[in-house]
Amino acid sequence: MDIRYPLFKRRLLTRIAAVAGTVFLFLIVAVPNAHAWWDGKWHQRRKIQFDASSTGADTKENLTDIPVLIRLHAGNFSFSDAKPDGSDIRFIGADDKSPLKFHIEKFDPKNAIALVWVKVPGISGGSNQNFIWMYYGNPSAPDGQDRGGTYDVNQVAVYHFGEQEGLPKDATSYGNKAVSFSGKLGLPAVVGNGAQFSGAGEQMKIAPSPSLNFSKGFTFSAWVRPEQPGENAGLFSWDDGRQSILIGLEGSQAYCSLRSGGGRTITTPATPVLIAKQWHRLTVTVDPEKKITLYLDGNVAATANFSAAVPAPSSDIIIGASSKGGNDFTGDLDEVRLSNIARTGGWAKVSFQGENPDGMLTSVSEEESGGGSQSLTIELMKVIVRTITLDGWLIIGVLFLLGCASLFVFMQKITMLGQAGKTNRAFAQTFRRTDDPTGLVENENEEEDYTGSPLYRVYQAGCEELKFWMEKKGAASTEGNIVSESAMDAFKAAIEKEAMYESRKLSAGMIVLNISVAGGPFLGLLGTVWGVMNTFASLAVSGEANLAAIAPGVASALACTLAGLLVAIPSLFASSYINGRLKDLSADMNVFIDDFILKLEDKRREAA
């Protein structure tokens, strides 16, 4: 037999293990973390895509620093992964480096809805390749909102009407809050909550301020929902007796009327009818010395030439009525905005598509996990753990206890076998050097030196049996100085019996590993079948079958199979390793017994 084979085999196995370990580390660490990550403290992110092509907002204009509404719900956001108030949410530019300004209008984890306004650096006309990143999943993150910074310097007033009581507040940094309000707040609207006006003199007043200077242009935009058909009402008005601005409804058709300091009044043609009890996005822009443009739901609805300067309000601005009194609006308003420049048609169209619940501008991609030192595998395991049901935890709990018992037995056996092997080798070397086969037991220190050696205990049992025959049987056990045949037979029986006891002692507890190997997969399968039954039973009760309803139950069920295999596979390797070591020790004892008998027989022959 080639003695080099075991060495070659060990080297081959070592190389295979090294390659397997390298591949495993690559799959676990390198692949999931291949993409750049803004900050490792944030563990989840999603890509938010913007579509300005013909299938989306359908605009050819390039827009910069535009506030875009991000709607989050259970279908595109994991509320359980973020802080309860959403304060760990961050928005990062496409370069995955530049933080973006944003603020949260509404964050309701209980009802799984959130409304967030983000200042998007740019949206390219006709392109669907623009995107930003949304990061979340950092429990220690402070609030990162910047309400005023969400808008550019030309946005002088924004009213979300999200207040439950009190006066509507301006979301921009200019602070042009309402000075009086007699309508109702907190009612459902297009974007969160809106303001309701009953038509009985209810209105909102905004005091004049230096920021409300429209000499370079003017834009008014709002979501409008008339309550009555044929509405004649004022939506936005200002009049000081010499100059005036009025945006209103005439027979439910929108118009804009301006009177400059020269006394001439310019009124735009009527737009298409705003259908009663339906939301419409109305945008009015005034470009000084050029024209007035009305946009309805993102499209140009009416225009008029305007060859004068825009009136600068010097008294209160009225929302929901005419400044002269009367023409009170009956219906709802939401997202009222004022700008001191004339916004473009692309801006109006993107605003409509971005804020409309059915708009095609924004889409949120699947969640990506990363950050810190955690890999995607660990993050996915966390998701699976959250889906495991009570019955699954019961099975996994039993498997966990079985796994702990197997680990305890394995560690105990490793310690015992290691000590046995070491002391066996020491005793075997001493025994081979001695001339007197029974002389080692007479040394008082030898027993302490070989504590834990099965070979020494077998040797000790044989020596004690010979001593017993010598002392108790007297001359009948010997023939002169020669051990008799009957004494030799008793000696052989004693050492074989002790070897059997030692083998039994070394094998004690192996039943636990064997149960883990044989029973672990079946317990896991029991949990899987149980979980799948519960999943399909719940589907039968609810009458709804979709991937989102099935996936959690199936993941929980398969987790039981995984737990069973995680117990069985290590136990199989451990059992195989320990059984191999036990066979080696058993072989060592058989060889020692033969050597012991041969040495004693040699001594008998020498004495004869």
SEGU-159841 format. One record per residue (C-alpha): residue in one letter; chain; x, y, z negated. Coordinates in Angstrom, 2 decimals, m for minus. Example, Ala and Ser with C-alpha at 12.3 -4.5 7.8 and 13.67 -1.06 7.14 Angstrom:
// residues 2
- A	A	12.30	m4.50	m7.80
- S	A	13.67	m1.06	m7.14
//
This chain:
// residues 608
- M	A	0.00	0.00	0.00
- D	A	1.27	3.47	0.90
- I	A	1.79	5.32	m2.39
- R	A	1.68	8.67	m0.54
- Y	A	m2.03	8.30	0.25
- P	A	m3.34	9.59	m3.12
- L	A	m1.10	12.67	m2.82
- F	A	m2.28	13.30	0.75
- K	A	m5.88	12.88	m0.34
- R	A	m5.49	15.40	m3.16
- R	A	m3.93	17.96	m0.83
- L	A	m6.70	17.49	1.75
- L	A	m9.41	17.95	m0.86
- T	A	m7.65	21.05	m2.19
- R	A	m7.55	22.63	1.27
- I	A	m11.20	21.79	1.95
- A	A	m12.20	23.35	m1.37
- A	A	m10.18	26.50	m0.60
- V	A	m11.83	26.93	2.81
- A	A	m15.31	26.31	1.39
- G	A	m14.68	28.82	m1.39
- T	A	m13.50	31.45	1.09
- V	A	m16.59	30.99	3.28
- F	A	m18.87	31.13	0.25
- L	A	m17.35	34.38	m1.02
- F	A	m17.63	35.90	2.46
- L	A	m21.31	35.03	2.76
- I	A	m22.17	36.25	m0.73
- V	A	m20.07	39.41	m0.87
- A	A	m18.98	40.57	2.55
- V	A	m22.10	40.02	4.66
- P	A	m24.75	41.63	2.42
- N	A	m22.52	44.66	1.72
- A	A	m21.44	45.18	5.32
- H	A	m23.47	48.38	5.67
- A	A	m22.43	51.68	4.16
- W	A	m24.16	52.70	0.97
- W	A	m24.58	56.28	m0.25
- D	A	m24.24	55.61	m3.99
- G	A	m23.81	52.27	m5.73
- K	A	m26.03	53.32	m8.65
- W	A	m29.06	53.14	m6.35
- H	A	m29.97	49.52	m5.60
- Q	A	m32.68	49.84	m2.92
- R	A	m33.17	51.91	0.18
- R	A	m35.41	52.20	3.22
- K	A	m34.89	53.83	6.58
- I	A	m37.47	56.46	7.53
- Q	A	m37.75	56.80	11.30
- F	A	m39.20	59.77	13.21
- D	A	m40.78	59.33	16.64
- A	A	m41.09	62.49	18.76
- S	A	m41.52	60.52	21.99
- S	A	m44.75	60.04	23.92
- T	A	m45.68	57.19	21.58
- G	A	m45.30	59.42	18.52
- A	A	m45.57	63.17	17.99
- D	A	m45.08	63.72	21.75
- T	A	m43.04	66.90	21.73
- K	A	m40.04	67.96	23.82
- E	A	m38.86	70.63	21.37
- N	A	m35.86	70.18	19.11
- L	A	m36.87	71.09	15.57
- T	A	m34.63	71.87	12.60
- D	A	m35.24	72.08	8.86
- I	A	m38.86	71.03	9.15
- P	A	m40.74	69.79	6.06
- V	A	m42.15	66.32	6.75
- L	A	m44.62	64.42	4.61
- I	A	m43.56	60.89	3.61
- R	A	m46.54	58.74	2.66
- L	A	m45.65	55.78	0.44
- H	A	m47.99	52.93	m0.40
- A	A	m47.88	49.27	m1.38
- G	A	m47.26	48.26	2.23
- N	A	m44.05	50.25	2.67
- F	A	m42.67	50.86	m0.83
- S	A	m41.93	48.78	m3.94
- F	A	m43.26	50.97	m6.77
- S	A	m42.02	48.48	m9.38
- D	A	m38.43	49.05	m8.21
- A	A	m38.57	52.81	m8.83
- K	A	m38.98	54.78	m12.04
- P	A	m42.60	55.30	m13.14
- D	A	m42.49	58.99	m12.14
- G	A	m40.43	58.46	m8.99
- S	A	m37.63	60.68	m10.32
- D	A	m34.94	58.29	m9.06
- I	A	m35.98	58.75	m5.42
- R	A	m33.40	60.45	m3.20
- F	A	m33.37	61.29	0.50
- I	A	m30.12	61.18	2.43
- G	A	m29.36	62.27	5.99
- A	A	m28.62	59.90	8.86
- D	A	m24.90	60.16	8.06
- D	A	m25.68	58.39	4.75
- K	A	m23.79	61.15	2.94
- S	A	m25.83	64.37	2.85
- P	A	m28.58	64.69	0.20
- L	A	m31.78	66.34	1.47
- K	A	m34.11	68.74	m0.34
- F	A	m37.47	67.26	m1.32
- H	A	m40.28	67.39	m3.83
- I	A	m43.02	65.02	m4.90
- E	A	m46.61	66.19	m4.58
- K	A	m48.09	62.98	m5.98
- F	A	m46.64	59.77	m7.43
- D	A	m49.16	57.22	m8.69
- P	A	m47.68	53.71	m9.25
- K	A	m50.97	52.42	m10.65
- N	A	m52.80	53.06	m7.38
- A	A	m49.63	52.53	m5.32
- I	A	m49.59	55.87	m3.54
- A	A	m47.01	58.65	m3.32
- L	A	m46.75	61.86	m1.29
- V	A	m43.29	63.32	m0.86
- W	A	m42.21	66.36	1.19
- V	A	m38.72	66.19	2.65
- K	A	m36.76	68.88	4.49
- V	A	m35.61	66.96	7.57
- P	A	m32.46	68.44	9.15
- G	A	m33.53	67.80	12.72
- I	A	m35.95	65.99	14.99
- S	A	m34.90	65.73	18.63
- G	A	m37.63	66.31	21.18
- G	A	m38.76	63.20	23.05
- S	A	m36.57	60.93	20.90
- N	A	m37.45	58.12	18.54
- Q	A	m33.90	57.68	17.19
- N	A	m33.91	60.27	14.41
- F	A	m34.01	58.91	10.86
- I	A	m33.12	59.53	7.24
- W	A	m32.57	57.23	4.26
- M	A	m34.70	56.96	1.14
- Y	A	m32.85	55.56	m1.90
- Y	A	m34.41	54.40	m5.18
- G	A	m33.86	51.84	m7.93
- N	A	m31.66	53.71	m10.43
- P	A	m33.26	53.69	m13.92
- S	A	m30.74	56.20	m15.27
- A	A	m31.14	58.78	m12.47
- P	A	m32.28	62.32	m13.39
- D	A	m34.99	64.13	m11.46
- G	A	m33.59	65.36	m8.14
- Q	A	m36.50	67.46	m6.82
- D	A	m36.10	70.94	m5.36
- R	A	m39.53	72.35	m4.54
- G	A	m38.42	75.68	m3.18
- G	A	m35.51	74.19	m1.25
- T	A	m37.85	71.90	0.68
- Y	A	m38.85	74.85	2.91
- D	A	m36.83	77.24	5.03
- V	A	m36.57	80.97	4.26
- N	A	m39.35	81.80	6.71
- Q	A	m41.94	79.75	4.82
- V	A	m43.32	82.35	2.42
- A	A	m46.26	80.48	0.89
- V	A	m47.40	76.84	0.64
- Y	A	m50.44	75.68	m1.33
- H	A	m50.88	71.93	m1.92
- F	A	m53.94	72.43	m4.17
- G	A	m52.76	69.52	m6.32
- E	A	m53.55	71.31	m9.58
- Q	A	m56.38	69.85	m11.65
- E	A	m57.16	73.21	m13.20
- G	A	m55.92	76.80	m13.24
- L	A	m54.76	78.77	m10.22
- P	A	m53.19	77.28	m7.07
- K	A	m49.41	77.60	m7.11
- D	A	m47.01	78.41	m4.32
- A	A	m44.57	75.52	m3.63
- T	A	m41.94	77.81	m2.06
- S	A	m39.27	79.68	m3.98
- Y	A	m41.09	83.01	m3.36
- G	A	m43.74	82.26	m5.97
- N	A	m46.71	83.81	m4.16
- K	A	m49.24	82.14	m6.40
- A	A	m52.93	82.94	m6.32
- V	A	m54.05	85.75	m8.60
- S	A	m57.63	84.50	m8.66
- F	A	m59.50	81.41	m7.54
- S	A	m63.19	80.60	m7.84
- G	A	m63.42	77.38	m5.87
- K	A	m62.86	73.79	m7.04
- L	A	m59.57	71.87	m7.20
- G	A	m58.59	68.25	m7.53
- L	A	m60.87	66.88	m4.81
- P	A	m59.57	64.24	m2.33
- A	A	m58.28	65.75	0.90
- V	A	m56.02	64.93	3.83
- V	A	m52.83	65.20	1.76
- G	A	m53.56	64.37	m1.84
- N	A	m56.05	66.83	m3.28
- G	A	m57.55	69.96	m1.72
- A	A	m59.66	73.03	m2.50
- Q	A	m63.43	73.18	m2.07
- F	A	m65.42	76.35	m1.40
- S	A	m69.19	76.39	m1.81
- G	A	m69.86	79.49	0.29
- A	A	m71.34	81.36	m2.67
- G	A	m68.63	84.00	m2.97
- E	A	m65.92	81.49	m3.86
- Q	A	m62.48	82.53	m2.62
- M	A	m58.76	82.66	m3.39
- K	A	m56.77	85.90	m3.65
- I	A	m53.04	86.35	m3.03
- A	A	m51.39	89.58	m4.16
- P	A	m49.16	91.47	m1.67
- S	A	m45.42	90.98	m2.08
- P	A	m42.23	91.89	m0.17
- S	A	m41.99	88.34	1.15
- L	A	m45.40	88.66	2.85
- N	A	m43.94	90.91	5.53
- F	A	m44.98	89.71	8.99
- S	A	m43.20	92.31	11.11
- K	A	m41.13	89.55	12.78
- G	A	m44.07	87.23	13.31
- F	A	m46.86	85.40	11.54
- T	A	m48.09	81.81	11.20
- F	A	m51.12	80.56	9.32
- S	A	m51.84	76.85	9.13
- A	A	m54.31	74.77	7.16
- W	A	m56.35	71.62	7.20
- V	A	m59.98	72.67	7.56
- R	A	m63.14	70.64	6.94
- P	A	m66.33	72.67	7.56
- E	A	m69.28	71.42	5.57
- Q	A	m71.97	72.80	7.89
- P	A	m72.28	72.87	11.70
- G	A	m72.35	76.33	13.26
- E	A	m70.21	77.74	10.44
- N	A	m69.54	81.52	10.51
- A	A	m66.86	82.14	7.93
- G	A	m63.53	83.72	7.17
- L	A	m60.57	81.42	6.44
- F	A	m57.80	84.04	6.11
- S	A	m58.28	87.81	6.02
- W	A	m56.63	91.06	5.08
- D	A	m57.95	94.56	5.74
- D	A	m56.80	97.96	4.45
- G	A	m59.25	99.96	6.54
- R	A	m56.69	100.79	9.24
- Q	A	m55.08	97.44	9.93
- S	A	m56.50	93.96	9.54
- I	A	m56.00	90.27	10.20
- L	A	m58.93	87.87	10.30
- I	A	m58.83	84.14	11.04
- G	A	m62.25	82.58	10.90
- L	A	m64.97	80.42	12.37
- E	A	m67.70	81.69	14.67
- G	A	m70.25	79.01	15.36
- S	A	m67.66	76.48	14.11
- Q	A	m65.17	77.71	16.72
- A	A	m61.92	79.15	15.43
- Y	A	m60.66	82.59	16.41
- C	A	m58.11	85.21	15.35
- S	A	m58.76	88.98	15.33
- L	A	m56.00	91.57	14.76
- R	A	m56.23	95.33	14.50
- S	A	m52.92	97.18	14.44
- G	A	m52.23	100.74	13.39
- G	A	m53.24	102.04	16.83
- G	A	m56.84	101.03	16.20
- R	A	m57.15	98.48	18.99
- T	A	m58.54	95.09	18.01
- I	A	m57.40	91.93	19.80
- T	A	m59.55	88.81	19.47
- T	A	m58.65	85.42	20.88
- P	A	m61.09	83.30	22.90
- A	A	m62.99	80.73	20.88
- T	A	m61.45	77.30	20.45
- P	A	m63.31	73.98	20.78
- V	A	m65.78	73.37	17.97
- L	A	m64.48	72.15	14.64
- I	A	m66.79	69.20	13.94
- A	A	m68.55	69.48	10.60
- K	A	m67.39	67.14	7.81
- Q	A	m64.24	66.22	9.72
- W	A	m60.69	67.36	9.02
- H	A	m58.92	69.50	11.61
- R	A	m55.45	71.00	11.59
- L	A	m55.69	74.69	12.53
- T	A	m52.52	76.68	13.22
- V	A	m52.46	80.35	14.27
- T	A	m49.23	82.03	15.38
- V	A	m48.66	85.70	16.24
- D	A	m45.53	86.61	18.17
- P	A	m45.15	90.46	18.02
- E	A	m45.36	92.19	21.39
- K	A	m46.17	88.87	23.06
- K	A	m49.23	86.78	22.23
- I	A	m51.50	85.08	19.74
- T	A	m51.79	81.29	19.94
- L	A	m54.30	79.00	18.27
- Y	A	m53.46	75.28	17.89
- L	A	m56.14	72.75	17.02
- D	A	m54.90	69.32	15.91
- G	A	m51.45	70.06	17.32
- N	A	m52.59	71.18	20.79
- V	A	m52.96	74.69	22.20
- A	A	m56.64	75.65	21.93
- A	A	m56.64	79.40	22.77
- T	A	m54.24	82.26	23.52
- A	A	m54.41	86.04	23.86
- N	A	m51.86	88.67	24.81
- F	A	m50.76	90.89	21.92
- S	A	m48.58	93.91	22.65
- A	A	m48.30	95.39	19.16
- A	A	m46.67	94.82	15.82
- V	A	m48.20	92.43	13.29
- P	A	m50.00	94.24	10.48
- A	A	m48.18	94.09	7.14
- P	A	m50.61	93.30	4.27
- S	A	m50.70	96.05	1.64
- S	A	m53.66	94.68	m0.32
- D	A	m54.88	91.28	m1.48
- I	A	m55.04	88.43	1.04
- I	A	m58.30	86.51	0.91
- I	A	m58.56	82.78	1.58
- G	A	m62.05	81.33	2.12
- A	A	m63.92	84.53	2.88
- S	A	m63.74	87.88	4.66
- S	A	m61.94	90.72	2.92
- K	A	m64.95	92.94	3.64
- G	A	m67.28	90.56	1.85
- G	A	m69.63	87.95	3.22
- N	A	m68.79	85.26	5.77
- D	A	m67.94	82.91	2.92
- F	A	m66.52	79.56	3.94
- T	A	m68.35	76.37	3.00
- G	A	m66.12	73.33	3.09
- D	A	m62.64	72.13	2.13
- L	A	m59.13	73.43	2.75
- D	A	m55.81	71.70	2.27
- E	A	m52.14	72.52	2.83
- V	A	m52.56	76.26	3.44
- R	A	m49.24	77.74	4.65
- L	A	m47.96	81.17	5.61
- S	A	m44.76	81.90	7.55
- N	A	m43.16	85.24	8.45
- I	A	m42.25	84.02	11.95
- A	A	m44.26	82.57	14.81
- R	A	m43.85	78.81	14.66
- T	A	m43.59	76.91	17.94
- G	A	m45.99	74.45	19.52
- G	A	m43.63	71.60	18.67
- W	A	m43.75	72.61	15.03
- A	A	m47.56	72.61	15.10
- K	A	m47.69	69.20	16.79
- V	A	m45.14	67.58	14.47
- S	A	m46.91	69.02	11.41
- F	A	m50.21	67.58	12.60
- Q	A	m48.79	64.13	13.39
- G	A	m46.72	64.05	10.20
- E	A	m49.55	64.99	7.82
- N	A	m52.40	63.16	9.52
- P	A	m53.00	59.80	7.78
- D	A	m53.18	58.21	11.25
- G	A	m50.23	60.21	12.60
- M	A	m47.53	58.55	14.65
- L	A	m44.52	60.61	13.61
- T	A	m43.17	58.70	10.61
- S	A	m42.52	55.03	9.91
- V	A	m40.86	53.37	6.94
- S	A	m38.69	50.29	7.50
- E	A	m38.17	47.19	5.36
- E	A	m36.36	47.46	2.05
- E	A	m32.61	46.96	1.95
- S	A	m30.80	46.03	m1.24
- G	A	m27.27	46.80	m2.28
- G	A	m25.32	49.24	m4.41
- G	A	m23.07	48.56	m7.36
- S	A	m21.44	45.15	m7.33
- Q	A	m24.66	43.24	m6.74
- S	A	m25.12	41.40	m3.47
- L	A	m28.29	40.93	m1.45
- T	A	m28.54	37.35	m2.73
- I	A	m28.78	38.56	m6.32
- E	A	m31.38	41.18	m5.42
- L	A	m33.53	38.61	m3.63
- M	A	m33.25	36.29	m6.61
- K	A	m34.60	39.11	m8.78
- V	A	m37.61	39.41	m6.48
- I	A	m38.22	35.65	m6.71
- V	A	m38.02	35.73	m10.51
- R	A	m40.74	38.41	m10.61
- T	A	m43.09	36.17	m8.58
- I	A	m42.77	33.02	m10.71
- T	A	m46.07	32.10	m12.40
- L	A	m46.62	30.64	m15.88
- D	A	m46.81	27.03	m14.67
- G	A	m43.54	27.55	m12.79
- W	A	m41.87	28.93	m15.91
- L	A	m43.00	25.84	m17.88
- I	A	m41.28	23.50	m15.42
- I	A	m38.21	25.74	m15.19
- G	A	m38.09	25.87	m19.00
- V	A	m37.99	22.06	m19.24
- L	A	m35.29	21.97	m16.56
- F	A	m33.34	24.64	m18.40
- L	A	m33.34	22.58	m21.62
- L	A	m32.32	19.49	m19.67
- G	A	m29.54	21.46	m17.99
- C	A	m28.28	22.77	m21.35
- A	A	m28.25	19.23	m22.76
- S	A	m26.33	18.01	m19.70
- L	A	m23.81	20.83	m20.06
- F	A	m23.31	19.99	m23.75
- V	A	m22.71	16.31	m22.97
- F	A	m20.35	17.17	m20.14
- M	A	m18.25	19.52	m22.28
- Q	A	m18.19	16.98	m25.12
- K	A	m17.07	14.22	m22.77
- I	A	m14.42	16.37	m21.13
- T	A	m12.94	17.18	m24.55
- M	A	m13.09	13.59	m25.76
- L	A	m11.70	12.10	m22.54
- G	A	m8.91	14.64	m22.43
- Q	A	m7.86	13.82	m25.99
- A	A	m8.20	10.07	m25.35
- G	A	m6.05	10.23	m22.22
- K	A	m3.32	12.26	m23.91
- T	A	m3.08	10.06	m27.04
- N	A	m3.34	6.87	m24.96
- R	A	m0.31	7.86	m22.92
- A	A	1.68	8.68	m26.07
- F	A	0.75	5.39	m27.76
- A	A	1.39	3.31	m24.62
- Q	A	4.92	4.71	m24.33
- T	A	5.65	3.92	m28.00
- F	A	4.19	0.42	m27.70
- R	A	6.32	m0.42	m24.67
- R	A	9.50	0.56	m26.54
- T	A	8.82	m1.51	m29.69
- D	A	10.13	m5.04	m30.11
- D	A	7.68	m6.04	m32.84
- P	A	4.13	m6.20	m31.37
- T	A	2.53	m5.63	m34.79
- G	A	5.18	m3.35	m36.26
- L	A	3.54	m0.01	m35.35
- V	A	0.63	m0.48	m37.72
- E	A	2.98	m0.71	m40.70
- N	A	4.16	2.90	m40.14
- E	A	1.97	5.17	m42.29
- N	A	2.37	8.16	m39.94
- E	A	1.47	6.37	m36.73
- E	A	m2.29	6.50	m37.31
- E	A	m2.22	10.30	m37.58
- D	A	m0.11	10.59	m34.41
- Y	A	m2.59	8.57	m32.32
- T	A	m5.89	9.90	m33.64
- G	A	m8.41	9.79	m30.81
- S	A	m6.63	7.01	m28.86
- P	A	m8.92	4.08	m27.94
- L	A	m5.81	1.96	m27.24
- Y	A	m4.52	2.49	m30.77
- R	A	m7.89	1.51	m32.26
- V	A	m7.89	m1.68	m30.17
- Y	A	m4.30	m2.36	m31.26
- Q	A	m5.22	m1.65	m34.88
- A	A	m8.18	m4.05	m34.74
- G	A	m5.93	m6.83	m33.37
- C	A	m3.29	m6.27	m36.02
- E	A	m5.89	m6.25	m38.82
- E	A	m7.34	m9.52	m37.51
- L	A	m3.87	m11.16	m37.55
- K	A	m3.26	m9.82	m41.05
- F	A	m6.62	m11.20	m42.17
- W	A	m5.70	m14.65	m40.88
- M	A	m2.30	m14.46	m42.50
- E	A	m3.65	m13.43	m45.92
- K	A	m6.95	m15.28	m46.11
- K	A	m6.23	m18.48	m44.23
- G	A	m2.77	m18.96	m45.63
- A	A	m0.51	m21.60	m44.15
- A	A	m3.35	m22.91	m42.00
- S	A	m3.03	m19.85	m39.80
- T	A	0.61	m20.38	m39.10
- E	A	2.91	m23.14	m38.16
- G	A	6.19	m22.07	m39.72
- N	A	6.64	m18.50	m38.49
- I	A	4.51	m19.13	m35.44
- V	A	0.94	m17.78	m35.18
- S	A	m1.42	m20.70	m34.75
- E	A	m3.73	m21.18	m31.79
- S	A	m6.81	m20.51	m33.92
- A	A	m5.32	m17.23	m35.14
- M	A	m4.55	m16.23	m31.54
- D	A	m8.12	m16.98	m30.50
- A	A	m9.45	m14.83	m33.34
- F	A	m6.98	m12.09	m32.39
- K	A	m8.12	m12.08	m28.75
- A	A	m11.79	m11.99	m29.77
- A	A	m11.12	m9.05	m32.12
- I	A	m9.35	m6.86	m29.58
- E	A	m11.93	m7.61	m26.84
- K	A	m14.77	m6.78	m29.22
- E	A	m13.08	m3.50	m30.23
- A	A	m12.51	m2.64	m26.56
- M	A	m16.23	m3.12	m25.94
- Y	A	m17.07	m0.84	m28.89
- E	A	m14.68	1.80	m27.60
- S	A	m16.22	1.67	m24.13
- R	A	m19.68	2.07	m25.64
- K	A	m18.49	5.03	m27.73
- L	A	m16.93	6.70	m24.69
- S	A	m20.14	6.21	m22.66
- A	A	m22.47	7.54	m25.37
- G	A	m24.70	10.37	m24.13
- M	A	m24.30	9.58	m20.43
- I	A	m28.02	8.82	m20.33
- V	A	m28.66	12.60	m20.49
- L	A	m26.64	13.20	m17.32
- N	A	m28.32	10.26	m15.60
- I	A	m31.77	11.61	m16.47
- S	A	m30.78	15.03	m15.10
- V	A	m29.56	13.48	m11.86
- A	A	m32.62	11.28	m11.37
- G	A	m35.35	13.40	m12.97
- G	A	m34.30	16.98	m12.11
- P	A	m35.44	16.90	m8.46
- F	A	m38.73	15.23	m9.37
- L	A	m39.50	17.80	m12.05
- G	A	m38.72	20.55	m9.53
- L	A	m40.98	18.85	m6.97
- L	A	m43.76	18.68	m9.57
- G	A	m43.50	22.44	m10.09
- T	A	m43.48	23.04	m6.33
- V	A	m46.60	20.95	m5.69
- W	A	m48.32	22.56	m8.66
- G	A	m47.45	26.05	m7.42
- V	A	m48.57	25.37	m3.84
- M	A	m51.87	23.96	m5.11
- N	A	m52.45	27.13	m7.14
- T	A	m51.57	29.31	m4.13
- F	A	m54.05	27.65	m1.82
- A	A	m56.69	27.55	m4.56
- S	A	m56.35	31.32	m5.02
- L	A	m56.63	31.79	m1.24
- A	A	m59.83	29.75	m1.26
- V	A	m61.28	31.91	m4.02
- S	A	m60.28	35.24	m2.47
- G	A	m61.08	34.23	1.10
- E	A	m58.04	36.17	2.32
- A	A	m55.14	34.45	4.10
- N	A	m52.10	36.52	5.01
- L	A	m48.37	36.38	4.52
- A	A	m48.40	38.93	1.71
- A	A	m50.89	36.81	m0.25
- I	A	m49.14	33.49	0.35
- A	A	m45.49	34.49	0.02
- P	A	m45.35	35.15	m3.79
- G	A	m46.98	31.80	m4.64
- V	A	m44.77	29.86	m2.25
- A	A	m41.65	31.62	m3.54
- S	A	m42.67	30.75	m7.12
- A	A	m43.27	27.11	m6.14
- L	A	m39.96	26.74	m4.31
- A	A	m38.16	28.31	m7.27
- C	A	m39.05	25.16	m9.23
- T	A	m37.42	22.97	m6.57
- L	A	m34.36	25.20	m6.67
- A	A	m34.20	24.91	m10.47
- G	A	m34.44	21.12	m10.23
- L	A	m31.61	20.96	m7.72
- L	A	m29.48	23.37	m9.76
- V	A	m29.78	20.94	m12.67
- A	A	m29.42	17.71	m10.66
- I	A	m26.50	18.60	m8.36
- P	A	m24.01	19.74	m11.07
- S	A	m25.13	16.79	m13.22
- L	A	m24.43	14.43	m10.32
- F	A	m20.90	15.79	m9.88
- A	A	m20.32	15.75	m13.64
- S	A	m21.62	12.19	m13.99
- S	A	m19.47	10.96	m11.10
- Y	A	m16.37	12.62	m12.53
- I	A	m16.91	11.30	m16.07
- N	A	m17.73	7.77	m14.85
- G	A	m14.47	7.81	m12.90
- R	A	m12.55	8.82	m16.01
- L	A	m14.33	6.14	m18.05
- K	A	m13.37	3.49	m15.52
- D	A	m9.75	4.63	m15.76
- L	A	m9.81	4.37	m19.57
- S	A	m11.49	0.97	m19.38
- A	A	m8.80	m0.21	m16.97
- D	A	m6.11	1.14	m19.31
- M	A	m7.61	m0.83	m22.21
- N	A	m7.71	m4.05	m20.15
- V	A	m4.07	m3.59	m19.14
- F	A	m3.10	m2.85	m22.75
- I	A	m4.91	m5.95	m24.01
- D	A	m3.02	m8.08	m21.52
- D	A	0.29	m6.47	m22.52
- F	A	m0.47	m6.93	m26.23
- I	A	m1.30	m10.61	m25.77
- L	A	1.79	m11.18	m23.64
- K	A	4.06	m9.55	m26.22
- L	A	2.56	m11.65	m29.00
- E	A	2.91	m14.80	m26.90
- D	A	6.56	m13.93	m26.19
- K	A	7.16	m13.55	m29.92
- R	A	5.61	m16.97	m30.56
- R	A	7.83	m18.56	m27.96
- E	A	10.92	m16.87	m29.41
- A	A	9.98	m18.11	m32.90
- A	A	9.47	m21.62	m31.59
//
